[in-house]
């Protein structure tokens, strides 16, 4: 598998009539790369390749969307330029260029849907066009904003669906009484900031005719055994919220929202993103929508789409049929839209304070929620593991890490696999022995570093100072040699890789003055690898992107300043000039809001 990019590059060059020694053997290449009819050479102040064997360059030659050569000068490219018509593009002559930034955990549908709703988030919410939406400072302001949204509805029967209630910031979950105070004559639902919890008024409960003996985990009740309006955890929240957002999956609306998400990513230098729960809204509709958007050659971004196991099992009824459906998807993968692996869940939400922290639990005595019963995880993963699929597991708290490790340990013993890239997603908390076990078992970590910045200063009162400072333990993971990347999980965090680099190095909280767990900070080179080469490795696409090397896709992120020349806290503010995807240039100055 590793030889494909090289063979593609050789076939590309040989097919272009380049008379060099290897050309005679080109008939053995299996690539169908077209001949190189036109070479484009991009010149920059500096290319940082993230390839330790050749870390820097001054010029990169591109043909047919792939890199032909990384050179220290134009003279070094003469073996190619003297044989193929060449254009030299000097737009980046005073710029700094990296491999295209990768956000290895996002949700294009979920993120674009939630950020299209009325908001009561406690923190500012980044927007693709225009200024960020200001967060609410306290509970009173949150309720005032809800009342404003309700008053603006002209239809007295129209539902009111709001996103962003922040449990750590507000200190509690909402109840039906809170939302009955807004209205008892229309459906009122609030989706929390983590998108794992839903809250409803009495109207929704009565309209939905929820069975009194419902067995769905997370459906809350008051002291009298009546529904209290709380639907905590993914299954319960989905039960009440998904029916109200089904219309968002209509093609025109879904594609409009996805463009907003793509433009937001593009503005921040992201060339490859992810859909980390494909099928959570519609197993039938989502692949087609993604195909229409990402396989469009005008879309300035690639996507790795990872099917959600629970959605595919629910749709197809058996692991075998679900696997057949995933195989069919994977056969349709392209360089622009890659269907890869399978996604599982252990515990619930970090921001919703329903993850499984392990002993001694939360300070208030609660213990969190399991999404998948611990005793079932290994058995559910087993057929996918035996099929050779890359496995991604949402695993946040210490207790969840124990369960996920036990599953991986069992599978590895029964069905050994090399280079499996089994990945722990979010990885909020862990003991030292768990991280060492991950290394021994060949696992990777995809860490949400935004946990520190967004709510790190709120967590000591919930989990204690020591555990709060050890959130997102990048330093220990890197020190033990565990392949590690960072992500935004947008809209949980902001889709800003340069901010992620700053946070990985500084571990600053929202106040901007407090460092949380300085021992878990990493250096600049390591942090930059986490959004380029290591992100590609953890996703299993490092044969295509992540470094600037011959044969790989020509994806660049172009910066106005050099991260190596500024202080760590200033990296987050470096302007992104634009991106290059498959050799095509996309300046951020050309991003416009759809009419």
C-alpha positions as CSV (number, residue, x, y, z in Angstrom):
1,X,0.0,0.0,0.0
2,X,2.9,2.4,0.8
3,X,4.3,2.0,-2.7
4,X,1.3,3.4,-4.6
5,X,2.1,7.2,-4.3
6,X,5.7,6.5,-5.6
7,X,4.5,4.3,-8.4
8,X,1.9,6.9,-9.3
9,X,4.6,9.6,-9.5
10,X,6.9,7.4,-11.6
11,X,4.1,6.6,-14.0
12,X,3.1,10.3,-14.1
13,X,6.6,11.4,-15.0
14,X,7.4,8.6,-17.4
15,X,4.1,9.0,-19.2
16,X,5.0,12.6,-19.8
17,X,7.9,11.7,-22.1
18,X,10.6,12.3,-19.5
19,X,13.7,10.4,-20.7
20,X,15.3,9.1,-17.6
21,X,16.5,5.7,-16.6
22,X,13.3,4.4,-14.9
23,X,11.1,5.3,-17.9
24,X,11.8,2.0,-19.6
25,X,10.2,0.2,-16.6
26,X,7.0,2.3,-16.6
27,X,5.0,-0.5,-18.2
28,X,5.2,-2.3,-14.8
29,X,3.4,0.5,-13.0
30,X,-0.2,-0.2,-12.1
31,X,-1.2,3.5,-11.8
32,X,-3.5,5.0,-14.4
33,X,-2.2,8.5,-13.8
34,X,-2.5,10.6,-17.0
35,X,0.6,11.9,-18.8
36,X,2.0,15.2,-17.5
37,X,1.1,17.8,-20.0
38,X,1.7,20.9,-17.9
39,X,3.9,21.4,-14.9
40,X,3.2,24.1,-12.3
41,X,6.1,25.1,-10.0
42,X,5.1,27.0,-6.8
43,X,7.8,29.2,-5.3
44,X,7.6,30.2,-1.6
45,X,9.8,31.9,1.0
46,X,9.8,28.5,2.6
47,X,8.0,25.2,2.3
48,X,8.0,23.2,5.6
49,X,7.5,19.7,4.3
50,X,7.0,17.9,7.7
51,X,9.1,15.2,6.1
52,X,12.1,14.7,8.5
53,X,14.2,13.4,5.6
54,X,13.9,16.7,3.7
55,X,12.3,19.2,6.0
56,X,12.4,22.3,3.9
57,X,12.2,23.5,0.3
58,X,11.9,26.6,-1.8
59,X,9.9,25.3,-4.8
60,X,7.4,22.5,-5.3
61,X,6.5,21.1,-8.8
62,X,3.0,19.9,-9.3
63,X,1.3,17.9,-12.1
64,X,-2.1,16.2,-12.3
65,X,-2.9,17.2,-8.7
66,X,0.2,15.5,-7.3
67,X,3.6,16.6,-6.2
68,X,6.4,15.8,-8.7
69,X,9.4,17.3,-6.8
70,X,10.3,19.3,-3.7
71,X,13.4,21.4,-4.5
72,X,15.7,23.9,-2.9
73,X,15.8,26.0,-6.1
74,X,14.3,26.2,-9.5
75,X,17.6,24.8,-10.9
76,X,17.0,21.6,-9.0
77,X,13.8,21.2,-11.0
78,X,15.4,21.3,-14.4
79,X,15.2,17.5,-15.0
80,X,11.4,18.1,-15.1
81,X,11.0,21.6,-16.4
82,X,13.2,21.3,-19.5
83,X,11.0,18.4,-20.8
84,X,7.5,19.5,-19.8
85,X,5.8,22.9,-20.4
86,X,6.1,24.7,-17.1
87,X,4.4,27.6,-15.4
88,X,6.2,29.2,-12.4
89,X,3.7,30.6,-9.8
90,X,5.3,33.1,-7.5
91,X,2.2,34.1,-5.5
92,X,3.8,32.5,-2.4
93,X,7.2,34.1,-2.8
94,X,6.9,35.9,0.5
95,X,4.7,33.3,2.2
96,X,5.3,30.3,4.4
97,X,3.8,27.0,3.2
98,X,2.9,23.8,5.1
99,X,1.2,20.6,4.0
100,X,-2.5,21.2,4.1
101,X,-3.8,21.3,7.6
102,X,-6.0,18.4,8.7
103,X,-8.8,18.4,11.3
104,X,-9.1,14.7,12.0
105,X,-12.4,14.9,13.9
106,X,-15.3,17.1,12.7
107,X,-19.0,16.6,11.8
108,X,-20.0,18.6,8.7
109,X,-23.7,17.8,9.1
110,X,-23.9,18.1,12.9
111,X,-21.7,21.2,13.1
112,X,-23.5,23.1,10.3
113,X,-26.9,22.2,11.7
114,X,-26.2,23.3,15.3
115,X,-24.5,26.5,14.2
116,X,-27.5,27.3,12.0
117,X,-29.9,27.3,15.0
118,X,-30.7,30.0,17.5
119,X,-27.8,29.9,20.1
120,X,-27.3,30.2,23.9
121,X,-23.8,29.0,24.0
122,X,-21.7,30.4,26.9
123,X,-18.7,30.9,24.6
124,X,-18.4,32.8,21.4
125,X,-19.3,30.7,18.4
126,X,-17.2,31.0,15.3
127,X,-18.9,31.8,12.0
128,X,-17.9,31.3,8.4
129,X,-19.1,34.8,7.4
130,X,-19.1,37.8,9.6
131,X,-18.3,38.1,13.3
132,X,-18.6,35.3,15.9
133,X,-21.8,35.0,17.8
134,X,-21.3,36.3,21.3
135,X,-21.8,33.8,24.1
136,X,-24.1,34.3,27.1
137,X,-22.4,35.2,30.4
138,X,-24.9,33.5,32.8
139,X,-28.2,31.7,33.1
140,X,-30.2,34.8,33.2
141,X,-28.8,36.0,29.9
142,X,-29.4,32.5,28.4
143,X,-33.1,32.6,29.4
144,X,-33.5,36.2,28.2
145,X,-32.1,35.1,24.8
146,X,-34.5,32.1,24.6
147,X,-37.4,34.4,25.3
148,X,-36.3,36.7,22.5
149,X,-36.1,33.8,20.1
150,X,-39.6,32.7,21.1
151,X,-41.1,36.2,20.7
152,X,-39.7,36.4,17.2
153,X,-41.6,33.4,16.0
154,X,-44.7,34.5,14.1
155,X,-46.3,31.1,13.9
156,X,-47.8,30.3,17.4
157,X,-47.4,26.6,16.7
158,X,-43.9,26.6,15.3
159,X,-41.3,24.6,17.3
160,X,-38.5,26.4,19.0
161,X,-35.2,24.5,18.8
162,X,-32.2,26.1,20.4
163,X,-28.6,25.0,20.6
164,X,-25.8,25.6,23.2
165,X,-26.9,25.2,26.8
166,X,-23.5,24.7,28.6
167,X,-23.7,22.4,31.6
168,X,-20.2,23.2,33.1
169,X,-20.7,26.9,32.7
170,X,-24.3,27.1,33.9
171,X,-23.8,24.5,36.6
172,X,-26.9,22.3,36.0
173,X,-29.1,20.6,33.4
174,X,-32.3,22.3,32.2
175,X,-35.8,20.9,33.2
176,X,-39.2,20.9,31.7
177,X,-40.2,23.6,34.2
178,X,-37.5,25.9,32.8
179,X,-38.8,25.5,29.3
180,X,-42.5,25.6,30.4
181,X,-41.7,29.1,31.6
182,X,-40.9,29.9,27.9
183,X,-44.0,28.3,26.4
184,X,-46.5,25.6,27.1
185,X,-48.3,26.0,23.7
186,X,-45.5,25.2,21.3
187,X,-42.7,22.6,21.2
188,X,-39.6,24.0,23.0
189,X,-36.4,22.0,22.8
190,X,-32.8,22.9,23.8
191,X,-29.8,21.0,22.5
192,X,-26.8,21.3,24.8
193,X,-23.4,22.5,23.6
194,X,-22.0,19.0,23.4
195,X,-25.0,17.8,21.3
196,X,-25.3,14.8,23.6
197,X,-28.3,16.1,25.7
198,X,-31.7,17.4,24.9
199,X,-34.2,19.2,27.1
200,X,-37.9,19.7,26.4
201,X,-41.0,21.4,27.7
202,X,-44.2,19.6,28.7
203,X,-45.7,20.2,25.2
204,X,-43.1,18.0,23.6
205,X,-43.5,15.2,26.2
206,X,-47.3,15.2,25.7
207,X,-47.2,15.6,21.9
208,X,-44.7,12.7,21.6
209,X,-46.8,10.5,23.8
210,X,-43.7,9.0,25.4
211,X,-44.6,5.6,26.9
212,X,-44.6,5.7,30.7
213,X,-42.4,2.6,30.9
214,X,-39.9,3.7,28.2
215,X,-36.6,1.8,28.8
216,X,-34.4,4.3,26.9
217,X,-31.3,5.2,29.0
218,X,-31.0,8.9,29.9
219,X,-34.7,9.8,30.0
220,X,-35.0,11.7,33.2
221,X,-37.7,11.6,35.9
222,X,-38.6,13.8,38.8
223,X,-39.2,12.8,42.4
224,X,-42.7,11.7,41.5
225,X,-41.6,9.5,38.6
226,X,-42.8,11.9,36.0
227,X,-40.7,12.9,33.0
228,X,-38.6,15.9,33.9
229,X,-37.8,17.0,30.4
230,X,-34.1,15.8,30.4
231,X,-33.0,13.5,27.7
232,X,-29.3,12.8,28.5
233,X,-26.9,11.0,26.3
234,X,-26.9,10.4,22.6
235,X,-29.7,7.8,22.3
236,X,-32.1,9.8,24.5
237,X,-31.3,13.2,22.9
238,X,-31.6,11.7,19.4
239,X,-35.1,10.4,20.3
240,X,-36.5,13.9,20.8
241,X,-34.3,16.1,18.6
242,X,-33.7,14.2,15.4
243,X,-37.4,14.4,14.2
244,X,-37.2,18.2,14.5
245,X,-34.1,18.6,12.3
246,X,-35.0,16.1,9.6
247,X,-35.7,18.9,7.2
248,X,-32.1,20.1,7.5
249,X,-31.1,17.0,5.5
250,X,-33.1,18.1,2.4
251,X,-30.5,18.4,-0.4
252,X,-30.6,22.2,-1.0
253,X,-30.5,23.0,2.8
254,X,-27.8,20.4,3.6
255,X,-25.5,21.6,0.7
256,X,-25.9,25.2,1.7
257,X,-24.9,24.4,5.3
258,X,-22.0,22.3,4.2
259,X,-20.6,25.1,2.1
260,X,-20.6,27.3,5.2
261,X,-18.6,24.6,7.0
262,X,-16.2,24.2,4.1
263,X,-15.6,27.9,3.9
264,X,-15.0,28.1,7.7
265,X,-12.4,25.3,7.4
266,X,-10.9,26.9,4.3
267,X,-10.6,30.3,6.1
268,X,-8.5,28.5,8.7
269,X,-6.2,26.6,6.4
270,X,-7.9,23.2,6.5
271,X,-7.6,21.1,3.3
272,X,-8.8,17.8,4.7
273,X,-11.6,17.4,7.2
274,X,-13.7,14.5,8.6
275,X,-17.2,13.3,9.1
276,X,-16.7,11.3,12.2
277,X,-20.2,9.8,12.5
278,X,-21.5,9.2,9.0
279,X,-25.1,8.2,9.1
280,X,-26.1,9.7,12.4
281,X,-28.9,11.7,10.7
282,X,-29.6,9.5,7.6
283,X,-27.6,6.5,6.4
284,X,-29.4,6.8,3.1
285,X,-29.1,10.5,2.4
286,X,-25.7,11.4,3.8
287,X,-23.4,9.6,1.4
288,X,-25.1,11.0,-1.6
289,X,-24.9,14.5,-0.3
290,X,-21.2,14.1,0.6
291,X,-20.6,12.8,-2.9
292,X,-22.3,15.7,-4.6
293,X,-20.3,18.2,-2.5
294,X,-16.8,16.7,-2.1
295,X,-16.4,15.0,-5.4
296,X,-17.2,18.2,-7.1
297,X,-13.7,19.4,-8.4
298,X,-14.6,22.9,-7.4
299,X,-14.8,22.0,-3.7
300,X,-11.6,23.2,-2.0
301,X,-11.4,20.4,0.5
302,X,-11.2,16.6,1.0
303,X,-13.2,14.6,3.5
304,X,-12.7,11.4,5.3
305,X,-16.1,9.9,6.2
306,X,-16.2,7.3,9.0
307,X,-19.5,5.4,9.4
308,X,-21.1,5.3,12.8
309,X,-21.6,1.7,13.9
310,X,-24.8,2.3,15.8
311,X,-26.5,4.1,12.9
312,X,-25.5,1.4,10.3
313,X,-26.6,-1.4,12.7
314,X,-29.9,0.3,13.3
315,X,-30.5,0.7,9.6
316,X,-29.4,-2.8,8.4
317,X,-30.3,-4.9,11.4
318,X,-27.2,-7.1,11.6
319,X,-23.4,-6.5,11.7
320,X,-23.1,-8.6,8.5
321,X,-25.4,-6.4,6.5
322,X,-24.0,-3.2,8.0
323,X,-20.5,-4.3,7.0
324,X,-21.7,-5.1,3.4
325,X,-23.1,-1.5,3.2
326,X,-19.8,-0.1,4.5
327,X,-17.8,-2.2,2.0
328,X,-20.0,-0.8,-0.8
329,X,-19.2,2.7,0.4
330,X,-15.5,2.1,0.6
331,X,-15.5,0.9,-3.0
332,X,-16.7,4.3,-4.0
333,X,-13.8,6.2,-2.3
334,X,-11.9,8.8,-4.3
335,X,-9.0,11.1,-3.4
336,X,-11.6,13.7,-2.5
337,X,-14.0,11.6,-0.5
338,X,-12.6,8.7,1.4
339,X,-14.9,6.3,3.2
340,X,-12.8,4.8,5.9
341,X,-13.1,2.6,9.0
342,X,-15.9,2.4,11.6
343,X,-16.8,4.5,14.6
344,X,-17.9,3.2,18.1
345,X,-18.7,4.9,21.4
346,X,-17.9,4.0,25.0
347,X,-18.9,6.8,27.4
348,X,-20.9,9.9,26.7
349,X,-20.2,13.6,26.7
350,X,-17.2,15.6,28.0
351,X,-18.8,19.1,27.9
352,X,-22.1,17.6,29.1
353,X,-20.4,16.1,32.2
354,X,-21.7,12.6,31.4
355,X,-18.4,11.0,30.5
356,X,-17.1,8.2,32.8
357,X,-14.3,9.8,34.8
358,X,-13.5,6.7,36.9
359,X,-12.8,6.7,40.6
360,X,-13.7,8.9,42.5
361,X,-16.3,10.0,39.9
362,X,-17.5,13.5,39.7
363,X,-17.4,15.8,42.8
364,X,-21.2,15.8,43.0
365,X,-21.3,12.0,43.2
366,X,-22.5,11.3,39.7
367,X,-20.7,8.7,37.6
368,X,-21.5,9.5,34.0
369,X,-23.2,7.5,31.2
370,X,-22.3,4.6,29.0
371,X,-23.3,4.8,25.4
372,X,-22.2,1.2,24.8
373,X,-22.4,-1.2,27.7
374,X,-18.8,-2.1,28.6
375,X,-19.3,-5.8,28.5
376,X,-20.5,-5.5,24.8
377,X,-17.8,-3.3,23.3
378,X,-15.3,-6.0,22.3
379,X,-17.9,-8.3,20.8
380,X,-19.4,-5.4,18.7
381,X,-16.0,-4.4,17.4
382,X,-14.8,-8.0,16.7
383,X,-16.2,-8.6,13.2
384,X,-15.0,-5.2,12.0
385,X,-11.5,-5.9,13.5
386,X,-11.4,-9.3,11.8
387,X,-12.5,-7.6,8.6
388,X,-9.4,-5.4,8.7
389,X,-11.3,-2.1,9.3
390,X,-9.6,0.8,11.1
391,X,-11.5,1.2,14.4
392,X,-12.2,4.6,16.0
393,X,-13.6,4.7,19.5
394,X,-15.1,7.7,21.2
395,X,-13.4,7.2,24.6
396,X,-13.2,10.2,27.0
397,X,-12.9,9.3,30.7
398,X,-10.5,7.1,32.7
399,X,-13.1,4.4,33.1
400,X,-13.8,4.5,29.4
401,X,-10.1,4.1,28.6
402,X,-10.1,0.9,30.8
403,X,-13.0,-0.5,28.8
404,X,-11.5,0.5,25.4
405,X,-8.1,-0.9,26.3
406,X,-9.7,-4.2,27.5
407,X,-11.4,-4.5,24.1
408,X,-8.3,-3.8,22.1
409,X,-6.2,-6.2,24.3
410,X,-8.7,-9.0,23.8
411,X,-9.0,-8.5,20.0
412,X,-5.2,-8.2,19.6
413,X,-4.7,-11.5,21.5
414,X,-7.3,-13.4,19.6
415,X,-6.8,-11.9,16.1
416,X,-3.4,-10.2,15.9
417,X,-3.1,-7.3,13.4
418,X,-0.1,-5.2,12.4
419,X,-0.5,-1.4,11.7
420,X,-4.1,-1.4,12.7
421,X,-4.3,2.3,13.7
422,X,-6.9,1.6,16.4
423,X,-7.7,5.2,17.6
424,X,-9.0,6.6,20.9
425,X,-11.1,9.6,20.1
426,X,-11.2,12.8,22.2
427,X,-9.2,11.1,25.0
428,X,-10.0,13.6,27.7
429,X,-8.4,11.8,30.7
430,X,-6.2,8.9,31.3
431,X,-3.9,7.3,33.8
432,X,-0.2,6.9,33.0
433,X,-0.5,3.1,32.9
434,X,-3.3,3.4,30.3
435,X,-1.1,5.5,28.0
436,X,1.7,3.0,28.3
437,X,-0.7,0.2,27.5
438,X,-1.8,2.1,24.4
439,X,1.8,2.2,23.2
440,X,2.2,-1.5,23.9
441,X,-1.0,-2.3,21.9
442,X,-0.1,0.0,18.9
443,X,-3.0,2.4,19.5
444,X,-3.2,6.1,18.5
445,X,-4.8,9.1,20.2
446,X,-7.0,11.8,18.6
447,X,-7.2,14.4,21.3
448,X,-9.5,17.4,21.7
449,X,-7.0,20.0,22.9
450,X,-9.8,22.5,23.0
451,X,-11.1,21.0,26.3
452,X,-8.3,22.9,28.1
453,X,-9.0,26.2,26.5
454,X,-12.8,26.2,26.4
455,X,-13.7,24.9,29.9
456,X,-10.5,23.8,31.6
457,X,-10.9,26.5,34.2
458,X,-14.4,25.3,35.0
459,X,-13.5,21.7,35.6
460,X,-11.7,21.7,38.9
461,X,-15.0,22.1,40.8
462,X,-16.3,19.0,38.9
463,X,-13.4,16.6,38.8
464,X,-10.7,18.2,41.1
465,X,-7.6,20.3,40.3
466,X,-5.2,17.5,39.4
467,X,-7.5,15.8,36.9
468,X,-8.6,19.1,35.4
469,X,-5.0,20.1,34.8
470,X,-4.2,16.7,33.2
471,X,-7.0,16.9,30.6
472,X,-5.9,16.3,27.0
473,X,-2.6,14.7,28.2
474,X,-0.5,15.4,25.1
475,X,2.8,15.6,26.8
476,X,2.5,12.1,28.3
477,X,1.2,10.6,25.1
478,X,4.0,12.0,23.0
479,X,6.6,11.1,25.7
480,X,5.5,7.5,25.6
481,X,5.6,7.4,21.8
482,X,1.8,7.1,21.2
483,X,0.9,8.5,17.7
484,X,-1.1,11.6,18.6
485,X,-3.1,14.2,16.8
486,X,-5.5,17.0,17.9
487,X,-8.9,18.1,16.6
488,X,-11.7,20.5,17.1
489,X,-14.8,18.3,17.0
490,X,-16.5,21.4,15.6
491,X,-18.7,22.9,16.9
492,X,-17.3,21.8,20.3
493,X,-14.0,23.6,19.5
494,X,-13.1,26.0,16.8
495,X,-11.9,24.6,13.5
496,X,-8.6,26.5,13.8
497,X,-5.5,24.3,13.6
498,X,-3.2,27.2,14.4
499,X,-5.1,27.8,17.6
500,X,-4.8,24.1,18.3
501,X,-1.0,24.5,17.9
502,X,-0.9,27.4,20.4
503,X,-3.0,25.5,22.9
504,X,-0.9,22.4,22.6
505,X,2.2,24.5,23.4
506,X,0.7,26.9,26.1
507,X,-2.3,25.0,27.6
508,X,-3.9,28.4,28.3
509,X,-7.5,28.6,29.6
510,X,-10.2,31.1,28.7
511,X,-8.8,33.7,31.0
512,X,-5.6,33.8,28.9
513,X,-3.6,34.0,32.1
514,X,-3.8,30.5,33.6
515,X,-1.8,27.6,32.3
516,X,-3.4,24.2,32.9
517,X,-1.0,21.3,33.3
518,X,2.2,22.8,31.9
519,X,3.8,19.4,32.1
520,X,1.4,18.2,29.3
521,X,2.6,20.9,26.9
522,X,4.5,20.0,23.7
523,X,7.0,21.8,21.4
524,X,6.3,23.6,18.2
525,X,7.5,20.9,15.8
526,X,5.4,18.3,17.6
527,X,2.3,20.5,17.6
528,X,2.6,21.2,13.9
529,X,3.0,17.5,13.2
530,X,-0.3,17.0,15.0
531,X,-2.2,19.0,12.4
532,X,-0.3,17.7,9.4
533,X,1.7,14.4,9.2
534,X,0.5,12.9,12.5
535,X,-3.1,13.8,11.7
536,X,-2.8,12.0,8.4
537,X,-1.2,9.0,10.1
538,X,-3.9,8.6,12.7
539,X,-6.6,8.8,10.0
540,X,-4.7,6.2,7.9
541,X,-4.3,8.5,4.9
542,X,-0.6,9.4,5.3
543,X,0.1,7.8,1.9
544,X,-1.9,10.6,0.3
545,X,-1.5,13.8,2.5
546,X,0.3,15.1,5.6
547,X,3.7,15.8,4.1
548,X,5.1,17.4,1.0
549,X,6.7,14.6,-0.9
550,X,6.8,13.4,-4.5
551,X,3.7,11.3,-5.4
552,X,1.5,12.8,-2.7
553,X,-1.5,15.1,-3.3
554,X,-0.6,18.7,-3.8
555,X,-2.4,20.2,-0.8
556,X,-0.8,23.2,0.9
557,X,-1.7,25.7,3.7
558,X,-0.3,29.1,2.9
559,X,0.5,31.5,5.9
560,X,1.5,35.1,6.0
561,X,4.0,34.5,8.9
562,X,6.3,31.8,10.0
563,X,5.2,30.0,13.2
564,X,8.8,29.4,14.0
565,X,9.4,33.1,14.1
566,X,6.7,34.2,16.6
567,X,5.9,33.4,20.2
568,X,3.7,30.4,20.9
569,X,0.7,32.5,22.0
570,X,0.9,34.5,18.7
571,X,0.7,31.4,16.4
572,X,-3.1,31.3,16.7
573,X,-3.3,34.8,15.2
574,X,-1.1,34.2,12.1
575,X,-3.2,35.1,9.0
576,X,-4.0,32.2,6.6
577,X,-3.4,33.5,3.1
578,X,-5.2,30.6,1.5
579,X,-5.0,26.9,0.6
580,X,-4.0,24.7,-2.3
581,X,-5.9,21.5,-3.0
582,X,-4.7,19.2,-5.7
583,X,-2.6,22.0,-7.1
584,X,-5.4,24.5,-7.3
585,X,-5.1,27.8,-5.4
586,X,-7.8,29.1,-3.1
587,X,-7.1,32.5,-1.5
588,X,-9.1,33.2,1.6
589,X,-9.8,36.7,0.1
590,X,-12.1,35.0,-2.4
591,X,-14.4,33.5,0.2
592,X,-17.9,35.0,-0.1
593,X,-21.2,34.3,1.6
594,X,-23.7,32.6,-0.7
595,X,-26.5,34.8,-1.8
